[in-house]
Amino acid sequence: MQPTQNRLVLFCQQLLAAGTVLAVAVPAAGLVSLDIAAPEPGGPPSGAVPGASLVAGEPVEPEVSELPVDGVDPAGLDAVTDQAAGQENLKARLAALSAPAPVTGYATVGVTWGPEQSLGDDEIAVSVRSRDARTWSGWEQLEYHDDHAPHPVSAESAWAADLRPGTEPIVVGDVERVQVKVVTASGEAPADMQLSVVDPGAATTAVEGPAIDTAQQSGSGGGGDADLALSAGSVARPKIYSRAQWGADERLRDPGSLRYGTIRAGFVHHTVNANGYSSGQVPSLIRGIYAYHTQSRGWSDIGYNFIVDRFGRIWEGRYGGVARPVVGAHTLGYNEYSFAMSALGNFDVAQPPAAMLRAYGRLFGWKLSLHGVSATDTNQSLGGRSFRAINGHRDAGSTACPGRYLYAQLPKIRTLAREHQTADSSSEPPPAPPPVDPERSADLSGSSWPDLVVRERSSKQSFVVRTGGQVAFRPAESTGRHWDEMDLVTGTRDLTGDGVADMVARNADSLATGIYPGDGRGGFGAAVATTTRFADSDQLTGVRDFDGDGNNDLVARNASTKSLYLYPGDGDGGFAPKRLLASQWSYNLTQGVGDLDEDGRFELVARDRDGGMTRFSMSADGLGRGTAIAQNWDVFDLVTGVGDLTNDGEGDLVARNAASKLTYVYPGDGRGGLLSRVGPFREFMDLDLLTVPGQVGGSQRSDLVGRKATGEMVGLVNTGQKNVTGVDATGDVLGTADLMLNVGDWDRDERGDLMTRSAESGRMYLRRGDGAGHFGRPVLAGSGWGSIGSVSPVGDVTGDGNPDLVGRPRGGEMRVYPGNGSSGFRSSAPAASEITSRLSAGSPDRYDWMLNVGDANGDETGDLIAREQATGRLWLMPGTERGFAPRRFIADGFGRYDLAG
């Protein structure tokens, strides 16, 4: 079997082992390869209509708008409601703030300034935010490296004497407006500063074709690849998508500046754009970078020699021939002696996918072999310095590029590249399957996350259930050490008046308590105020503005008298005299939780010795009457709150099981109670303290902070993702349907589609999606489907770029029904015997839905969403390389639906 067949077999075996298979094949999101026997006549329905090719049939001309950024624009200032938003303090060092600028297309933006000004990396910080139809995003810093440029005395710089310094480009996507702010050490902005907004244009074609097999052809453009005398010609050349395939407008580059050098090493870069793009958006991303480099920065061509996307596809970058030593503009001072491939994405915040690492191994192994360089060599001379054969950008300059997570994978890339160099290439490797694009293929609403479509049992109305990536936290990042010296620690909203969340901690030896101000970037500074007023306390918690005076407060219990006191904050790091809340507070845990019942008053919860949880709010006489909200919480060793961690606008609680060390989020229901718990989360197993100060990482979301046994404090930043973002009516009543299938982008128009089967006629209908959760009128896709059972979407298993279905004709074997890229099917064919035996199983006793939705949690692995038959709850079955992780709760209330796809 081919490797992709092995993956499918493994996937089905995992399902069988879990006892949860309902005629399951592979997600509509997943793209795998099946062995298809020769087509047989008479298969269900519709004739073949060949699909078009997604590669651009002609160059796509981008549109670049250059907007001046001159000082603080009043319109821009009006749009900023939080002066401390982002990573810089606007009041202190703000040099420029643009007015909100309109955006069209799947946009890329960047900021440049006049060529006569030279600024170091630490002298300027530029941030951008975007606005969709509803809200502004948080501020995101644009990377700036003064060493990412052409050589200053090269033909390229001579061609464009006015090369402009600037930030790296960043993709903002389909938004309505963008705004930038600039902070400098001097408080003055560089002259002639411009905001570049790039609309990359759109190709007119809609279906993805195979990669150009560069192993069978010479390089594009530059020519002469076949003339090179290659000492390592036996190393297999990887497949590389050409410039034409991403729609390069060759009029934008300068042909006269094309130069060739030599290759002694390769550099790994990243582009710092968002990581959740679809495969169909990749050409637009590259065109945006190309236009920014050439039109905004004044370079002669795109800077990188190659680009790799998260699906493992390699794309030709700078013109001149993929096998030739084209001098790029990627690593200042070393462009003449090296090549570079940049990874599409931000790998300072996310792990690079395995497919991307394998692509680096193939490309670097091959490219270095052309010049007799071993991928694991440790002493290559570049411009008088010694480098490894494979390096990160940061090895040549003071930059974070290619991001800490990708940089950490350099040893693996070197190993993969060397394995590629030494592998037996006498036989032609099998063609790679199309890239997996789970988000787009299962997305019906335009969110980039997979959606479900369900039908209400009573009304027969259909609804789109929008998932949102699932509640998650970024990997722990250190925020400081020596916190093991503290015996009372709590996070709290701002106590010092700077708008940033703080920590309050008591030293175990001196019993002095200090306020440690947050820096807005995930860390905390030195104590700015110390006091001994909490020396006799044994419980301490932040409770936000508990007394309603506009300042955040603390609550603490006296260890000897068991009296509970409110310590009103003054907004400047101090406290007013304490106020008695309760004279006998026998609870063993007290925790601020925000406003759980939405009555406008902040609350706290307390746990009694039997594990009962009670909610209290402030009243004129102290604490109001308590309301029981949960039982059996004595099994938890860590409990915290004071924040919305599920990103639904309601306050939540977080609790860790003392025995299993698994952590759960208990969402508030907005009425003072708690909903079904979300989790489990394994990120908190090695912590001995957990708290929710508020917005720690620079966004407007509530983040977690924890302490390890070593005394290291770590931040766990809330990703902002949700389990379910909404359930929206489609406007369709599907009374006669007995089957609903989210088939992905069936007609290849970049929008997810729905298929339904009529219970009366057995006909299958395509309902084209509009990308916003609605569907067009039904179009006949085929007849005779009433006799076919176990029908499932399986993505593109035939390798032609079109989604397919599998099903079992009555009394027959499982067959593949290939999509034709339009509204119907090509002739069916039997599926391979190794696979068909694993495509179905008996009815499960626990779950009555088992939906293959692709990557629902953003970890690049296909997942399942299941409905628990007895409760109507939705559960995520997170896929892993070895099977499935423990199920995680998604949502309640799905028992009223009878069909789902």
Secondary structure, 3 states (H helix, E strand, C coil): CCHHHHHHHHHHHHHHHHCCCCCCCCCCCCCCCCCECCCCCCCCCCCCCCCCCCCCCCCCCCEEEEEECCCECHHHHHHCCCCCCCCCCHHHHEEEECCCEECCCCEEEEEECCCCCCCCHHHEEEEEEEECCCCECCCEEECCCCCCCCCCCCHHHHHCCCCCCECCCEEEECCCEEEEEEEECCCCCCCCCEEEEEECCCCCCCCCCCCCCHHHCCCCCCCCHHHCCCCCCCCCCCCEECCHHHCCCHHHCCHHHCCECCCCEEEEEECCCCCCCCHHHHHHHHHHHHHHHHHHCCCCCCCCCEEECCCCCEEECCCCCCCCCECCCCCCCCHHHEEEEEECCCCCCCCCCHHHHHHHHHHHHHHHHCCCCCCCCCCEEECCEEECCEEEHHHHCCCCCCCHHHHCCHHHHHHHHHHHHHCCCCCCCCCCCCCCCHHHHCCCCCCCCCEEEEEECCCCEEEEEEEEECCCECCCEEEECCHHHEEEEEEECCCCCCCCCEEEEEECCCCCEEEEEECCCCCECCCCEEECCCCCEEEEEECCCCCCCCCCCEEEEECCCCCEEEECECCCCCECCCEEEECCCCCCEEEEEECCCCCCCCEEEEECCCCCEEEEEEECCEECCCEEEECCHHHEEEEEEEECCCCCCCCEEEEEECCCCCEEEEEECCCCCECCCEEEECCCCCEEEEEEEECCCCCCCCEEEEEECCCCEEEECECCCEEEEEEEEEEEECCCEEEEEEEECCCCCCCCEEEEEECCCCCEEEECECCCCCECCCEEEECCHHHEEEEEEEECCCCCCCCEEEEEECCCCCEEEEECCCCCECCCEEECHHHHCCCCCCCCCCEEEEEEEECCCCCCCCEEEEEECCCCCEEEECECCCCECCCEEEECCCCCEEEEC
